Amino acid sequence: MVDGLRERKRAATQETIERAAIALALEHGFENVTVDMICEASMVSQRTFFNYFGSKEGVILGGAPPLPGDEQVRTFTHEGGSNLLADFLTMITSSLLEREPDAALFQDRRTLIMRTPELLMRETARMSESEDQFVAIILTRFEIQGRVAADQPELEEEARMVVALTTGVLQYVRRRWVDSPAGASTRDLLRTSIELIHSITNDPAHNPKGTEHR
């Protein structure tokens, strides 16, 4: 219980600093905001700020999306079903949804990143790094299934396509979530999106009636 309380306090402090930093940057411009200004607005010390974020850029971009845990990766690579895209989306969102995000904070962060070239470049680079890690996980699944690059040189491009399609699904979910009434759950939107993937790809293993689409 003590650990849970400590974690909630940490999350609340982190969110307070993020809100203050993003509000200041939206008002004054990212380049005109200092760490001192952020600390004063959020009423924390510089030591606390740097313990949480490390840099002014870090607080605006937010923490890197968490990678799936070892057990989630093992399930995806060793116990996956017939629908690679749905399995992959399920794996990565299981780690993203540990805490329901705040729609207003998310939208303000996206607005600020898109209007600030320096931040957009860093965010793009961070996404590229994540893509390479995800591609490696998908290639591991292929190898376990007996598909190797020596026999199928297109495997890496297939893996990158899965990552690209998943990114598109997540963008779709984000738009639906931001535009939806207050209280809408990203978990529900993602669950619906995974069902749509099964339907669009005519996955007979997921057909409730046990028959293929015609």
HELIX and SHEET records of a PDB file:
HELIX    1   1 VAL A    2  HIS A   28  1                                  27    
HELIX    2   2 PHE A   30  ASN A   32  5                                   3    
HELIX    3   3 VAL A   35  SER A   42  1                                   8    
HELIX    4   4 GLN A   46  TYR A   52  1                                   7    
HELIX    5   5 LYS A   56  LEU A   61  1                                   6    
HELIX    6   6 ASP A   70  GLU A   79  1                                  10    
HELIX    7   7 LEU A   84  LEU A   96  1                                  13    
HELIX    8   8 ALA A  103  ARG A  115  1                                  13    
HELIX    9   9 PRO A  117  ILE A  144  1                                  28    
HELIX   10  10 LEU A  155  ASP A  179  1                                  25    
HELIX   11  11 THR A  186  ILE A  200  1                                  15    
HELIX   12  12 PRO A  204  HIS A  206  5                                   3    
END                                                                             
